Amino acid sequence: MKPNIASALLLAVAFAAASAPAHAKLKVFACEPEWGSLVAELAGDKVDLDVATTALQDVHVIEAKPSLIAKVRSADLAVCTGAGLEVGWLPQLVRQSGNTRIASGPGSFMAAAQVKTLEKPTALDRANGDVHPDGNPHVQMDPRRVLIVARRLGERLAELDPANAATYKARGADFEQRWLAAMAKWKNEAAPLRGRNVVVHHISWVYLLDWLGMKQIGALEPKPGVPPTAAHMSQLVATTKSSDTLAIIRAAYQDPKPADWLSQRTGVPAVTLPFSVGGDAQSKDLFGLFDSTLAKLLAVAK
């Protein structure tokens, strides 16, 4: 081979090596804002992150739009709640995208599968409403469970992206230190809420109430996803009035009318809680989610 041709080939190889990315970023598809926020805490700029929903959407009933299918198609990891929460749309997204990487195995991470779920039914009966066979899926409202999810998600990120394992480990340790400090602060602040009674819109607050030592005495939905009858609402008015009820709780995405109706007839304040990251102006991340939630509950406890 002539020297000038050999030199040209070497230059071409060197240019290609220099222009090629040293390490393609892991692509993560998060079903809900809380898990998107957690991925951001643990991975920072080491991943490309897409979040499918917002705190102002009911994640039980998301439309499988082409834009979401495109995001799922390129994902290396799906981080979702699981326990049946996304059963109406996530399987359809995965199927239409043709992405087998996140259908099962390491590319599929379900937060509820990492922790012990509450309200797991002993028998399935449609007469009981929209119950979840694997238990109540809304585990993001308990910071103790969030910590367990964070540890296991950090391990999964390192498994899929070993080149950045040290970063995930360091960021995970930093998150855990800050989270434990925040949990201690929240526990101290929340002392006035222990033992207090609340009415809820939808049965999605069991983890928050379990963590805070509060009690649900009624729900606007008599069964999950089932509209209330006049008799149910009449009984709920009586129960709310007679139980020293602190508040009527609804999520940011829910219609305020039912809770306001009950509030007007009982004098008990209706409180809108963020429920997920982005549910109000303060809930910019997971820390803000719990700061805001406690602040709003404490405001009515004074």
N, C-alpha and C positions, 0 to 999 in steps of 0.2 A: 504494500500500500504506500502511495506517495506521501511524503511528510506533510504537504499542505492539506491533503484529504484527511489524513489522520488527525491533524490539529483541528480541522473543522468539525470532525465527529466528536472529538473530546469537548470542544466548546459547546456543541449542541447538547451533549449529555449533561454537562455542568449547568447550562442554562435551565434545562428541564428540571434538574434536581433542585435548583435554587428557587424556581418559580412554583413548584408543586408544594402544597401545604404539608407541613411536617406531620400533622396529626389532625384528621378530620374530627370535628366536634360531634359529640354524641347528640342525637336529636331526641328530645323528650316531649311527649304529648301528655299534658296534665288535664284530666277531666274537669277538675274543680279548682277555683282560685286558691283554696287553702293548700292544696298539694303543689300548685305552681309556686306559691310563696315558699314552701318548704324546699322544693328543688332549688330555687334561687339562693336560699340560705346555705345549702349544702354544696352547691356546684358553682355558683357565681357565673363567670363568663366561660367556664369550661364546657358548657352545653348550649345548644340552641333550643329554646323553650317556647312551646306554644300552649296556651291555655284555652280549653274549648268553651268554657262558660263563664258567666259573671255571677256575682252575688245577687243580682236582681233578676235572675232566671230561676225557675223551678227545675232543678236538674233531673227530676223524675221524667220530664216530658220535653226533651230537647229534640229538635228536628235534625236529621242526618243530612245536612246541607253539603253540596259539592265542595265548599271551602274547607269543611271539616274532613271530608274524605281525603282531600289532597294533603292535609297536614298529617293524617294518620298514615297515609301511604309512605311517607318518608321517615316515619318515626323509628327509632331504635328501641325506645322504652315508652310504655304507657303507664302513667302513675294515676290511678283512679281510686275511688272509694271502695267499689265492689259491694259485696253482700246484697246484690240485686238492685242497687240504686240506679245504675245506668243500663239496666237490662233492656229498656225500651229503645235504646239508640246506639250504645257502644258496639254490641255485636254486629249491628248493621253496618256501622262505619268500618269495622275491621273486615267484614266480608266483602264490602264493595271496594275497599282499598286494595284487597289482595295481599295485604302485608301479613305474612305468617310470622314475622319476628315478634310481633306483640300479641299474637293470638293466645299464646301460652308460653310457659317456660320463663327464662330469665327476663325476657322483654316485656312481661306482664307483671306489674306490681300493684296489688290491691291492698290499700291501707287497712281495711277492716279485717283482712285475713291475718294481719300481724298482731292483733290484740284480741282479748276476750270481749265478745259482743254481749250486749244486754238485750232483754226481751226476745230471746230466741224461742219461737213457738214450739210446743211439744207436739202439736198436730196442725196441719194446714187445712183451713176451711175458708172459702171465699166469703162466707157469711161474716167473717171477722174483718172484712175490708182488705186493703192493700198491705198485707203483712209481708215481711221479708223472711224467707225460710232460714237465712243465716243470722238472723238477729237484726236489731236496729242498726242501720248503717252510718248514722251521723256521729261517728267517733271523733270528728274534728273539734267537737265542743268540750272535750276533756283534755286539758294540757298534759295529764299523766300519760294518756294514750298517745298523744302527739309525740311525746318524747320517745316512746317505744318505736313508733313508726319512723321517726327520724333516724334512729340508730340502724334500723334494718334497711331503710332506703339508702343510707350512706354506704352500707355494705354492698347493696345491689349496684349502685353507681360504680363502685370500685371494681366489682366483678365484670361489668360490661366495658369499662374503660380503665384498664389497669395502668395505662400510661399516666393517668391523673389520680391514681389511688391515694397518693400522699396528700394531694390537695383536698380530696374529699374527707380524708381522715382528720386533717387539721381544721377544716371548716366545720366538720361535725363536732369536734371537741369544743370549738369556740361557741357554736350554737348551743350545745348542751350546757356549758357553763352559764351563758346568759339566760337560757331558758329556766334552769334551776333557780337562779337568783330571782327571776321574774315570778316563778311559781311561789316562792317564799313570800314575796311582796303581796301577791294576789291573795294568798291564804290569810295573811294578816288583815288585809283590807276587807275581805269578804266575811269577816266574823259576824257582822250584824245580819247577814242573810241566812245564816244557819237556822234551820227549823221553820223558815217562812214558807207560806203556801202560795202557789201560783196556779192560774188557769192558762192553758196553752191553746194556740190555734190548731196546729198539727202536732202529732206525737213525735216530735223531732228533738226534744230537749232533754231526754233522759240522761245523757252523759253529763251535760252541764249541771243538772240538778243533783245527780249523784255526787259529782265532785264538790259542789257547794253545800251539800247536806240540806237541800231544799226539797219540797214535796209538791208534786202535781196533784191537785184535787179535782181537776176536771179539764175537758177539752172541748173546743167549739165543734170539732169533728167527733161525733160519738164513736166512730171507728175510722181508722186511717183511710182517707180518701172518700169517705161517705158523708154526704151533706146532712146537716142536722135537721131534725123534725121540730115542729113547734113544741111538742111535749118535752123533747130533750132541752131545748133552749129555756123553757120555763123552769125546769128542774135545775139547770145550770145557774140561772139567776138566783134561785134560792140558795144553792150551795155556795156560790160566790159571796153572797151577802152574809152568810152565817159562819164563814170560816176564817175570818180575819185575813182575807186574801191580800197579798202584797201587790200583785200586778196581774194583768192579762198580757201574755207574751205572744208576740208574732215576729216572724222573720221579715227581713227587709223586702223580700220578693213577694210577700203575701198581701192579698187584698186587705186593706185596713178596715173595711166596713163591718165585718162580723165582730171584731174585737171592740170597735168603737160603739157598736150597738149594745154590747154587754156592759161596757164601761158606763154608758149613759144611764143604764137601768140599775146599776149597782154602786156607782160612785168609786169603783176601783179603777185606777189608772191603767190605760192600755199603753204598753211599752214596745216600741219597735227595736229589736236587737239585730245587729249586722248579720249574724249567723255564718258569714264567711268573709274572707278578706275582700275588701271593696264594698262591703255592705253599708258603710257610711264613711264620712270624710276622715275619721280617725283610724279606721281599720285598713291602713295601707299595707300592713303585713300581719303575720300571726301574732306578734306582740301587741299591735294596735287592736287586733280583734278582741283579745281578752281585756285589754285596758278599757276599751269602749263598752264592752258587755257589762263589766263590773260597775263602771261609772254610772251607767244608765239604771242598773238595778239598785245601786246604793242611793241614787238620787230620789227614788220613790220610797226607800226604806227610812229616810230621815224623818 
